[in-house]
Amino acid sequence: MRFAGGFTLIEVLVALLVLTIGILGASATQLAALRSGHQSRLMSDGVRLAGLLADSMRANIEPMGAADPDNPYLQLRYDAATDGAPASAPQCLAGAGCGAIQMAEADIDQVRQALHERFPGGRVAVCRDSGAWGAGRGALRWACDGASRGAPIVIKLGWRGKETGGGAAPGVVIALPGVVE
């Protein structure tokens, strides 16, 4: 009696199971890489946007020298998830008849627009804060301590997503120490 060579049904099923597990593992790895890449792009764009705002604030001396309640930058609080789409504002260029306050308002409008368009549930706050790090939670915090004029001005920027804890903490914080003392 002669047996025919080949695979049994059980061997084929085990091979298919191993192949399926491998494909699922590769898919999960690919998905994690895509999420990580997306978060990396958001972080990079967030740092760039906060840096551009910081540069604009440093360059616009008049409002930065004003008392805190009169400084339009320090009034910036925007949450795209709750505040909705910002109204489109006309561009204001230096030397085009725009004053320093109008330039500050144009800078603020650009930040709001960028947050709304490019960040899921984007959020920004500019304030004086002597400690942006919440030691109790071990994370950055949105709340500002409203410190005196000697405290640094900080730009806090973030977005909502699974990886960011739903926007519970800013993703980017830039301090502008010594801009105005």
Protein Blocks (a to p, Z undefined) as FASTA:
>chain_A
ZZdedddfklmmmmmmmmmmmmmmmmmmmmmmmmmmmmmmmmmmmmmmmmmmmmmmmmmm
mlmmpcfklmmklmgccdfklnopadddddddehilpafklmmmmmmmmmmmmmmmmpgh
iacdddddfblbcfknopacfbdghiafkbccddddddddfklonopacfbdcddehkbZ
Z
